[in-house]
Amino acid sequence: QLKLVESGGGLVQPGGSLRLFCSLLGDSRFTEYSISWHRQAPGKQREWVATSFTDHDANYADLARGRFTLYRDNANHMVILQMTRLKPGDTGVYYCKNTTAWGQGTQVTVSS
Protein backbone atom coordinates (compact mmCIF):
# COMPACT_ATOMS: atom_id res chain seq x y z
CA GLN A 1 0.00 0.00 0.00
CA LEU A 2 1.36 3.41 -1.00
CA LYS A 3 2.49 5.58 1.87
CA LEU A 4 4.16 8.98 2.00
CA VAL A 5 6.42 9.78 4.92
CA GLU A 6 7.82 13.23 5.67
CA SER A 7 10.87 13.92 7.81
CA GLY A 8 13.42 16.62 8.49
CA GLY A 9 11.31 19.15 10.30
CA GLY A 10 12.46 20.94 13.41
CA LEU A 11 13.22 24.25 15.05
CA VAL A 12 15.30 26.77 13.14
CA GLN A 13 16.13 30.44 13.66
CA PRO A 14 14.91 33.10 11.24
CA GLY A 15 17.21 33.26 8.26
CA GLY A 16 18.21 29.65 8.67
CA SER A 17 17.76 26.65 6.42
CA LEU A 18 16.06 23.30 6.69
CA ARG A 19 15.73 20.29 4.45
CA LEU A 20 12.54 18.26 4.35
CA PHE A 21 12.28 14.77 2.94
CA CYS A 22 9.28 13.02 1.42
CA SER A 23 9.69 9.28 0.95
CA LEU A 24 7.25 7.20 -1.06
CA LEU A 25 6.92 3.68 0.28
CA GLY A 26 5.01 0.63 -0.88
CA ASP A 27 4.79 1.53 -4.58
CA SER A 28 7.43 1.05 -7.25
CA ARG A 29 5.92 3.64 -9.59
CA PHE A 30 7.59 6.66 -7.99
CA THR A 31 8.76 7.95 -11.37
CA GLU A 32 5.13 8.16 -12.52
CA TYR A 33 4.04 10.50 -9.74
CA SER A 34 4.22 14.21 -9.35
CA ILE A 35 4.85 14.99 -5.70
CA SER A 36 3.77 18.23 -4.13
CA TRP A 37 4.47 19.92 -0.82
CA HIS A 38 1.86 21.80 1.17
CA ARG A 39 1.89 23.46 4.54
CA GLN A 40 -0.57 24.44 7.20
CA ALA A 41 0.09 27.15 9.74
CA PRO A 42 -1.80 27.20 13.03
CA GLY A 43 -5.32 28.49 12.50
CA LYS A 44 -4.90 28.75 8.74
CA GLN A 45 -5.88 26.69 5.73
CA ARG A 46 -3.46 24.31 4.11
CA GLU A 47 -1.64 25.92 1.19
CA TRP A 48 0.39 24.65 -1.72
CA VAL A 49 4.16 25.21 -1.60
CA ALA A 50 5.72 23.46 -4.58
CA THR A 51 5.41 20.52 -6.97
CA SER A 52 8.03 18.15 -8.33
CA PHE A 53 7.07 16.75 -11.72
CA THR A 54 8.06 13.42 -13.18
CA ASP A 55 10.46 15.06 -15.65
CA HIS A 56 12.34 16.69 -12.74
CA ASP A 57 10.79 20.05 -13.52
CA ALA A 58 9.31 21.94 -10.58
CA ASN A 59 6.82 24.67 -9.91
CA TYR A 60 6.73 26.94 -6.88
CA ALA A 61 4.16 29.07 -5.13
CA ASP A 62 5.08 32.73 -4.70
CA LEU A 63 5.77 32.07 -1.01
CA ALA A 64 8.50 29.61 -1.96
CA ARG A 65 9.98 30.95 -5.18
CA GLY A 66 13.56 32.08 -4.73
CA ARG A 67 13.91 30.56 -1.25
CA PHE A 68 12.85 26.92 -1.61
CA THR A 69 14.20 24.36 -4.05
CA LEU A 70 12.92 20.90 -4.89
CA TYR A 71 15.16 17.94 -5.64
CA ARG A 72 13.91 14.61 -6.91
CA ASP A 73 15.76 11.40 -6.10
CA ASN A 74 14.18 8.68 -8.23
CA ALA A 75 16.63 6.02 -7.08
CA ASN A 76 15.51 6.42 -3.46
CA HIS A 77 11.87 7.32 -4.18
CA MET A 78 12.29 10.65 -2.46
CA VAL A 79 11.57 14.33 -3.00
CA ILE A 80 13.57 16.84 -1.00
CA LEU A 81 12.45 20.37 -0.19
CA GLN A 82 15.43 22.59 0.55
CA MET A 83 14.25 25.69 2.42
CA THR A 84 16.47 28.73 2.92
CA ARG A 85 16.05 32.21 4.40
CA LEU A 86 13.27 30.92 6.58
CA LYS A 87 10.88 33.34 8.24
CA PRO A 88 8.58 32.97 11.24
CA GLY A 89 5.70 32.92 8.75
CA ASP A 90 7.05 29.65 7.37
CA THR A 91 6.12 27.92 10.61
CA GLY A 92 3.64 25.11 10.17
CA VAL A 93 3.16 21.47 9.42
CA TYR A 94 4.55 20.51 6.04
CA TYR A 95 2.89 17.71 4.09
CA CYS A 96 3.72 15.95 0.88
CA LYS A 97 1.21 14.26 -1.40
CA ASN A 98 0.84 12.52 -4.67
CA THR A 99 -2.40 12.01 -6.59
CA THR A 100 -3.87 9.58 -4.07
CA ALA A 101 -2.26 10.04 -0.67
CA TRP A 102 -1.04 12.55 1.90
CA GLY A 103 1.76 12.05 4.35
CA GLN A 104 1.32 12.61 8.07
CA GLY A 105 3.28 15.87 8.05
CA THR A 106 6.41 17.20 9.69
CA GLN A 107 6.54 20.25 11.95
CA VAL A 108 8.66 23.25 11.00
CA THR A 109 9.09 26.02 13.54
CA VAL A 110 10.97 29.19 12.70
CA SER A 111 11.67 31.14 15.85
CA SER A 112 14.46 32.86 17.71
N, C-alpha and C positions, 0 to 999 in steps of 0.2 A: 504494500500500500504506500502510495506517495506521501512523503512527509517533508516539510520544509522546517529547517532548524536555524535560528539566528543565534549569533554569539558575537562577543567583542564589545558589548556595551560597558559602560562604567561612568565614573566621575572624572571630568576633565575641566581644567580652568578655561575661562574665556580666552580665545586666541589659540587654543591648543588643537590637537588633532586626535582623531580616533578612527579605527578601522573596524568596520562591521562585516561579518561573514554570514552568508546565507548558503546553507548546504541542502542539496536536494537528495533525499534518501528514498530507497525503495522503488526507484523507477530508472531504467537505463536510458530513457529518452531525453536526457537533460538537454542535448543539443537541439531538440525540437521546441524547447520552451523559451519564450521571453520571460524574464524574471524582473519584477518591479519591486521597488522599495517604497514604503509608505511610513508615515509617522503620525502619532497622536499625542498632542500635548494635553496636560490635565485640563479638563473642562472644555476641550475643543474637539471638533470633528477630525476624523482621520483624513490626512491629505497625502497626495501623491508627491514623491520626492524625485524618483528617477526610474528609468527602465533600461534593462540590458536586453538587446535583441539577439536573435540567434546568429546573426552575421557579425557579432561583436560590436555593432553600432550601438549607440546609447542616446537617450534623450533625457533632458533634465528639466525639472520645474524651475521657475525663476528663483525660488528660494535656495536652490542648490547650484545653479549654474555659476561656474567660476570658483566654487569652493569645494564641491564634491566631485569625485570621479569614480566611475564604475569600471571594474575589471572582471572579466569573465574567464574562469578557469574550467574549461570543458573536461580536462583530464580528471579533475577532482570533483566535478559536479558542484561547482561553487561560484557564487557571485560575490564580489567584494566591493563594499562601499567605503571608499577612502574619503574621510571628512576632514577638512582643514578650516582654519580661522573660525572655529566654532564660537557661537554666541549663546547667551542664556536662552534666547528664543528657540534654539535648536533642541532644547530639553524635551524629552518625550519618550514614548515607547516606539521603537522602530520595528516594522514588520516587513517581511518579504512575502511575495506571492507569485504564483504562476496562474494559469488560467483556471485551475480547479481548487487550489488550496492556499491557505494562509499559514504562516508560521505562528509561533506563540509569542513572538516579540522579544526584544532585548531593550533594556532601559538605558537611555543616554541622559546624563545630567551634566549640564554645563554651568558651573558655579565656582566662585572664588571662595 
